[in-house]
Amino acid sequence: MDLNLTPNEQQFRDELRAWLQANVPPPWTGSTAAEEKGEYFDFLRNWQKKVCEAGWAGISWPKEYGGRGAAIIEQAILQEEWARAEAPALINALGLYLIGPTIVAAGTEEQKKRFLPKILSAEEIWCQGFSEPNSGSDVASLGTKGVLDGDHFVVNGQKIWTSMAHVADWCLLLVRTDSNAPKHKGITALLVDMHSPGVTVRPLRQITGDASFNEVFFDNVRVPLSNVLGEVNKGWQTAITTLMNERANLGAGTYIAFRRNLDALIARAREMKRNGHTTSQDPLVRQKLAQAFLELEIFRLNNTRSLSKLSKTGIPGAEGSILKIFWSEYNQRFQQAAMEILGPYAQLHGFDNGRWVFDYLRTRANTIEAGTSEILRNIVAERVLGLPKSY
Ligand SMILES: Cc1cc2nc3c(=O)[nH]c(=O)nc-3n(C[C@H](O)[C@H](O)[C@H](O)COP(=O)(O)OP(=O)(O)OC[C@H]3O[C@@H](n4cnc5c(N)ncnc54)[C@H](O)[C@@H]3O)c2cc1C
């Protein structure tokens, strides 16, 4: 495993670092409520537009569709530099990382030309309509129906937990188009205009207070056949492409963000007083901080190993599942430790901008989103240990 950057990779990093230094906006101090298209939405959308114009959005996409055809190491460098510079996230993340790559892989030339540029520039925001009230982990059991009517599918049903649907212009939607076929074989992937008549979006409030995901209802929504992504009744293959992209989180940026959180907690522990001495002198606090540090080192090294393997083989292995289980469960342990170390201060919205309580509550979703820990363990059990399939 060679951890050194090649001269080309160094040049890429230096160019990006310089651009970020010159362009990252001052931290947003207004409301970050995710509910509506307010000022924060505009701030994030303008930021992505700028990133796109400078050629830093969707760098892994092929050049002919606006990307740079960047290698895996360059993508990891980008994530790392982004986190290091504390640059704002890109608002059209679902479009950039999940749906755009699926359109590149499965779309017609016309679909690629129509949709990809507006994903990069955030002119059109996307959401992913897979989960339903009765189909989450087993998404292939979904029941939302698409019935052929001339040159349209007519869609009826409900999706749930659809992130960004409240601000989305388009949705990559999975529907059942053949109820008689085995469950994986009668599904079709559709590109659905969220402004179509019959689409109703109802925000759901999360434990953090934010409402960033939604219930979405489809009532006789007409979708032209030209918006089928991939082939009719072969949507499961299309969905797998999206899910592979969702789980192939390289983790390089996640490590930097987690390390920054740990450093912030250590800084607080050094200055806060408890029982007549600084909190960092408390033997239990020291145990917790040291434990977090060593878990993060394990994450960093595994991440590097996975990156090195991926850049040689080009095929994502079970490492993605292992890393996702590790970082999501680490983050829950770390945020729990932070609440214990900071005590009641951690619950105050005026203390460190309320970040501790928000992050603590938000981590509950980490082991559910993008595949639950149980499902990812099933993948490891099956593909790494060769155990029988889960029923
Ligand atoms: C913050 C957040 C954002 C999300 N955004 C989106 C989005 O944009 N689009 C979208 O389509 N979905 C989204 N989801 C939904 C997410 O994909 C599902 O919540 C997830 O797949 C789990 O499905 P479920 O909630 O129906 O739980 P279920 O599948 O009902 O699972 C319930 C419990 O049973 C366990 N379980 C289920 N099957 C097995 C098994 N075979 N073996 C062992 N244990 C099992 C699970 O691990 C879990 O603990 C989001 C979820 C969250 C939390």
The ligand as an SDF file (V2000), in Angstrom:
LIG
                    3D

 53 58  0  0  0  0  0  0  0  0999 V2000
  -32.1310   10.3340    7.5190 C   0  0  0  0  0  0  0  0  0  0  0  0
  -32.7180    9.3630    6.5380 C   0  0  0  0  0  0  0  0  0  0  0  0
  -32.8210    9.7220    5.2130 C   0  0  0  0  0  0  0  0  0  0  0  0
  -33.3830    8.8260    4.2890 C   0  0  0  0  0  0  0  0  0  0  0  0
  -33.5090    9.2280    2.9820 N   0  0  0  0  0  0  0  0  0  0  0  0
  -34.0920    8.3940    2.0870 C   0  0  0  0  0  0  0  0  0  0  0  0
  -34.2930    8.8180    0.7320 C   0  0  0  0  0  0  0  0  0  0  0  0
  -33.9300    9.9320    0.3430 O   0  0  0  0  0  0  0  0  0  0  0  0
  -34.9230    7.9840   -0.1110 N   0  0  0  0  0  0  0  0  0  0  0  0
  -35.3410    6.7360    0.2610 C   0  0  0  0  0  0  0  0  0  0  0  0
  -35.8680    6.0090   -0.5760 O   0  0  0  0  0  0  0  0  0  0  0  0
  -35.1820    6.3110    1.5450 N   0  0  0  0  0  0  0  0  0  0  0  0
  -34.5670    7.1150    2.4650 C   0  0  0  0  0  0  0  0  0  0  0  0
  -34.4040    6.6930    3.7690 N   0  0  0  0  0  0  0  0  0  0  0  0
  -34.9790    5.4240    4.1690 C   0  0  0  0  0  0  0  0  0  0  0  0
  -33.9640    4.3290    4.4680 C   0  0  0  0  0  0  0  0  0  0  0  0
  -33.3880    3.8470    3.2770 O   0  0  0  0  0  0  0  0  0  0  0  0
  -34.7270    3.2200    5.2320 C   0  0  0  0  0  0  0  0  0  0  0  0
  -35.1270    3.7770    6.4720 O   0  0  0  0  0  0  0  0  0  0  0  0
  -33.8700    2.0090    5.4650 C   0  0  0  0  0  0  0  0  0  0  0  0
  -33.6000    1.3470    4.2600 O   0  0  0  0  0  0  0  0  0  0  0  0
  -34.5480    1.0190    6.4410 C   0  0  0  0  0  0  0  0  0  0  0  0
  -35.8420    0.7560    6.0540 O   0  0  0  0  0  0  0  0  0  0  0  0
  -37.0830    0.8920    7.0800 P   0  0  0  0  0  0  0  0  0  0  0  0
  -36.9670    2.2190    7.7560 O   0  0  0  0  0  0  0  0  0  0  0  0
  -38.3150    0.5610    6.3530 O   0  0  0  0  0  0  0  0  0  0  0  0
  -36.7900   -0.2070    8.1850 O   0  0  0  0  0  0  0  0  0  0  0  0
  -37.1370   -1.7700    8.0880 P   0  0  0  0  0  0  0  0  0  0  0  0
  -36.5920   -2.3120    6.8030 O   0  0  0  0  0  0  0  0  0  0  0  0
  -38.5740   -1.9560    8.3660 O   0  0  0  0  0  0  0  0  0  0  0  0
  -36.2700   -2.3420    9.2690 O   0  0  0  0  0  0  0  0  0  0  0  0
  -36.6980   -2.2710   10.6410 C   0  0  0  0  0  0  0  0  0  0  0  0
  -35.6210   -2.9740   11.4850 C   0  0  0  0  0  0  0  0  0  0  0  0
  -35.5330   -4.3710   11.0850 O   0  0  0  0  0  0  0  0  0  0  0  0
  -34.1900   -4.6870   10.7170 C   0  0  0  0  0  0  0  0  0  0  0  0
  -34.1920   -5.6360    9.5920 N   0  0  0  0  0  0  0  0  0  0  0  0
  -34.9170   -5.5350    8.4450 C   0  0  0  0  0  0  0  0  0  0  0  0
  -34.6510   -6.5990    7.6300 N   0  0  0  0  0  0  0  0  0  0  0  0
  -33.7260   -7.3620    8.2690 C   0  0  0  0  0  0  0  0  0  0  0  0
  -33.0420   -8.5800    7.9450 C   0  0  0  0  0  0  0  0  0  0  0  0
  -33.2410   -9.2130    6.7800 N   0  0  0  0  0  0  0  0  0  0  0  0
  -32.1500   -9.0790    8.8570 N   0  0  0  0  0  0  0  0  0  0  0  0
  -31.9140   -8.4250   10.0360 C   0  0  0  0  0  0  0  0  0  0  0  0
  -32.5510   -7.2880   10.4130 N   0  0  0  0  0  0  0  0  0  0  0  0
  -33.4370   -6.7470    9.5350 C   0  0  0  0  0  0  0  0  0  0  0  0
  -33.5820   -3.3520   10.2910 C   0  0  0  0  0  0  0  0  0  0  0  0
  -32.1740   -3.3730   10.3870 O   0  0  0  0  0  0  0  0  0  0  0  0
  -34.2320   -2.3790   11.2750 C   0  0  0  0  0  0  0  0  0  0  0  0
  -33.5490   -2.3900   12.5010 O   0  0  0  0  0  0  0  0  0  0  0  0
  -33.8350    7.5540    4.7140 C   0  0  0  0  0  0  0  0  0  0  0  0
  -33.7280    7.1960    6.0610 C   0  0  0  0  0  0  0  0  0  0  0  0
  -33.1740    8.0790    6.9650 C   0  0  0  0  0  0  0  0  0  0  0  0
  -33.0610    7.6620    8.4060 C   0  0  0  0  0  0  0  0  0  0  0  0
  1  2  1  0
  2  3  1  0
  2 52  2  0
  3  4  2  0
  4  5  1  0
  4 50  1  0
  5  6  2  0
  6  7  1  0
  6 13  1  0
  7  8  2  0
  7  9  1  0
  9 10  1  0
 10 11  2  0
 10 12  1  0
 12 13  2  0
 13 14  1  0
 14 15  1  0
 14 50  1  0
 15 16  1  0
 16 17  1  0
 16 18  1  0
 18 19  1  0
 18 20  1  0
 20 21  1  0
 20 22  1  0
 22 23  1  0
 23 24  1  0
 24 25  2  0
 24 26  1  0
 24 27  1  0
 27 28  1  0
 28 29  2  0
 28 30  1  0
 28 31  1  0
 31 32  1  0
 32 33  1  0
 33 34  1  0
 33 48  1  0
 34 35  1  0
 35 36  1  0
 35 46  1  0
 36 37  1  0
 36 45  1  0
 37 38  2  0
 38 39  1  0
 39 40  1  0
 39 45  2  0
 40 41  1  0
 40 42  2  0
 42 43  1  0
 43 44  2  0
 44 45  1  0
 46 47  1  0
 46 48  1  0
 48 49  1  0
 50 51  2  0
 51 52  1  0
 52 53  1  0
M  END
$$$$
